[in-house]
Amino acid sequence: MEKTGDISFNPEWTACDMLVIMGPTASGKTAFAVKVARWINSLCRIGRLPFDGCHIISADSRQVYRGMDIGTGKDIAEYGEIPYHLIDIAEAGEKYDLFRYKKDFQKVYLSLKEDNVFPILCGGSGLYIEAVCRNYDLKEVAPDPKLRKELETKSMEELISMLSRLKAAHGSQPHNNTDFDTKKRVVRAIEIELAYDRIPEREDSYEGPQKVHYLALNPDRERRNQRIDKRLEERLQGGMVDEVKALLDKGIKPEDLIYYGLEYKFLTQYLTGEISYDYMKEHLAIAIHQFAKRQMTWLRGMERRGIKIEWIKTE
């Protein structure tokens, strides 16, 4: 271990193909990843590591969208001189999915390896991380308007139950529970599962990391909740409402923004007059707390699925 500031760096973090930094929302993942990247760069410069630098690859299912900056917590300024990837690569209003992410990740990963750059994968989307690190078998599924119309008549509880049964029947990879944040996301997940048997297997040409070291930031729950509340207040004061209004004014349909969940769901409902500002703020905070809890549950589930995680206690 090497101590630099408030972080003890472990040489094992670079004795692999890629380092993964995970954690719940508001745990300081980006800042931590940047510190590690700078440490790696400093060791590269003096010849102690055999790389030509270090880049960060985002593993966030919403930071891929342009114009969705404050609500997704991109915090671009935190990266400083450290190059980053898979941020701002899709238009807001699109339905960017895991299938596309895996393909985009592979392109970036192979390019960095070719340039002898060490990659850090950083984010809170656990399913995205597992998909690229463990090469999940994914299939491209086109939208089915007829099925969607039929499923929209069902309650959220019915849809979740249906999805669980389909997953169990197919022995599918565990589902990302963050999809339960909006009805449209559950419908999309069911759509994919129902297409499972009729889409032929593809020859797998995926090339990704073979040896991965996983780090997970583990802040105290009370401290984490305090940081969530403080960050939400800062974002509301810092223009998050205007950001969502600008997306609506740009012509993005309210239902498309609601699809993204959390900040975009509640702020869209507020701006379209469905809920009051006070209701939005209170229930958005609750939803983010619940989301962070689900993220921690996912990380614990990764361990049960055989992934060794090095936990980093943070304040």
N, C-alpha and C positions, 0 to 999 in steps of 0.2 A: 504493500500500500504506500502511496505517496500522498502527503497532505498538502493541499493547495487551497488556502482560504478556508471555507467551511466544507470542503469536499475531500474525502479520501479516495484517491484514484487507484483502481485495481488494475494491474497489468493484464489480467485475464480479459478485461473489457475489449482489448484489441487483438487477443489471440484467437480470433474467429473471423468469419467472413463478414459479419455485420453485428453491430451492437443495437439492441432495441431498448428504448426508454419509454416506459408506459406509466400510467397512473390515472387517478380520477381527475375530473375537471377541477381547475383552480389549485392543482398540486404543484405547479411550477415546472412542468415538464420542459417547456421551451427554454426557459432560463437555464435549467440544469443541463440540457443537451448542448446548449451553446458553450457553457463552461467546459464540458467534457471535450467538445470539438476544439476549443482553444488549447486545451491541455495536449490533445493529440497533435495539433499543429506545431506546438512549441517543441515537442519531442521529435517530430519529423524534421524540423529545421536544424536540430543539433545532431541528427543522425541516429537517434535512439529508437526510432520506429521506421520501418522500410516503406513508408507511403509518401505520396506526393500531395498530402493534405487530407482534409476531412470535410465532407459535406453532410447536410441533414436532409433526410427525406421525410416529408410529412405523412403521417398515418391518421388523417382526420377526414371523415366522410363529408364534412361540410366546408372545410377550408379550400376545397377544390374550386369553389364557385367565386367568380369575379363579382365584386360589389357587395359581397357579404363578409365584411371585414370585422366590424366591432362585435356583431352578434356571435361570430364564430371564434373570436379571440385570436385572430392571426398574429397580432403583436409583432408585425414585421420588423419594427425598429429593434427588437431584442436580438435579432440575428446578427446585426452589425455587419462585420466583414465575412461572416460565415455563409457560404452559398447554400440555398435551400431549393427543394424540388417538390412538385405535385401540389403546389398552391396556386390558385388563380389559373386553372387549366380548363375550366368549363364555364358556360354562361349561366347566371342565375335564372332559374326557371326550368333548366334541364333536369332530367332524372339520371344523373351520373350514378353508376352502380358498382358493385363489387367486381363484376366481370371486367368492366373497363379499367378499374383501379389496378387489378392484377396485371393486365397487359401494360398499362402505363408504368407501373412499378418496375416490371421486368426491363423495359427499355432504359429507364434511368439507372437501375442497378448494374446492368451489363455495361453501360457507358462509363460509369464510375470505376468499375473494376478494370476496364480496358485502359483507363487513364491512371490506374494505380492510386485511386482515391478511396479512403476508408469511409464506408457509409454508416451513418447513425439513422435508424428509423425511429421517429418520435411521434407519439400521438396517443389518443385515448380511444380510438375505434378498435376494440379488441378483435373483432371479426376480421377486419382488414389486415391486421397484423398477423393473425393466424393463417389467413388465406395465402399470404405471400411467403411466409416463413415455413409453412408446412405443406405448401402446394395443394391446396384444396381443389378438388375436381369441380369446376364450375361450368355451367352451360349458359349460352346466350338465349334468352327467352324474350320473344317479341310480345308487346302488349296485346291483351285479349279483351277488347271493349265489351263484348257480350258477357263474358265472365265477370268483369268488373262491375257491370251494371247489376248483375244478379247478387254479387257479394255485398254491394253497398247497402242492400236492404237488411242485412244482418247486423246484429248488435256487436259491439267490440268484444264482449265476452264470448259470443258464438264464434267469431272469427279467430280469436286466440286459441280457443279449444280445437277448432278445425285445423289450424296450423300445427298445433302440438301433435294431433293424431297423424297428420301427414308426415311430419318429421319422424315420428316413431316408426311408421310403416316403412319408410325408405331408409331408415338408419342414417339419416342425413347428419351433416355436421351441425353442432349446436347452433341455435338461432341467436342472433344478436337482439337481445331484449330491448335495446333502444328503439327498435322498429315499432314497439308497442306504443310509442308516444303519439302516433297518429293512425287513424283508421286506414288511410291510403297506403301506408307502409305495410300494414299487416296484409292488406289485400294483395299488394305486390308480392309479398313473400309467399302467399298461398298460390298465386299465379305461377310462380317459379316451381313450387313443389308439384303442382298438378301437371306441369309440363315435363316432369322428371323422366317418365317412362317413354315418352314419344320423341324425345330428342336423342339422336344417336351419340354414342361416345366419340370423342375426338381423340386423335393421336396427340399425346401430351408432349409438346415441344418446349415446355416452360423451363427456364433456367433461372434459378434463384439461389439464395444463400443455402449452403449445406450445413454450416456450423454457425449457430446464433447464440449470443449471450444476452439474456433477458434481464433488464433492470426494471423494478417497479417502485415508484415513489409511494410512500405510505405515510401520509400526514395524519396526525391525530384527528379523529372525526370532528371534535368540537372546533378545533382550529380550522379544519377544512371548511366547515359550515360558515364560520366567521369570514373566511376569505371569499367564499361564494357570495355572501351577502354584500361584502364591501365591494367586490368586483362588479356585481350587478348594479349597485348604486353608481359607481364610477362610469359604467357604460351607459346607463340611462342619462346621466348628466353630460356624458361625452359625445352624444349624438346618435345613439343607437336608434332612437325613435325616428330621427330624420333619415337614417340609413334605410330603414324599412319603408318609410314613406316614399323615398326616392325610387326604390324598387317597384313599388306599386304605381307610381307616376310614370315609370318607364314602360308600363303596360304588362308587367308580370301579374298573372291572375292571383287573387288572394288565396285560392285553394292550392296553388302551386307553392306559395310561400309557407302556408300552413303545413304542407307536406314535410318541410324540413324540421318541423318540431321546435320545442323549447322557445328560444327568443323570438323566432320568426312566426311561430304559431300564435303566441300570446300577443305580440306587438301588432300583428296583422288583425287579430280579433279586436284589439283596442282601436286601431286606426279605422276599421270599418264599422265601428260603433256597436259591436256585439257586447263588449265588456267595458267597464270603467277603468280609468288609469290605476286607481288603488287596487281594484280586483286583479288587474293584470300584474302589477308589481308583486303583490302578495302570493298569488298562485304560481307565477313564474319562478319565484324563489323556491317555493315548495317543490316544483317540478325539477329544478336543477339539483336540489338536495337529493331527490329520489334518483335522478340520473347518475349522480356520483356514487350513490349506494349500489346501483346496478353495475356500474363500471367495476367497482371493487369485487362484486360477486362474480363478474366475468373473469377477473384476474385469478381469483381463487379457483374458479372452474378450470382455468388453463393448467394450474398445478395438478388438479385431479386428472386431467387428460395427459399427464406425463411431462409437462414442460417445467423445467427447473428455473425458478425465478430467484434472483438476488434482490431482496427487499431493502430499500433505502429509507430509513426513518427521516422524515422532514418535519419542520414546524409548520 
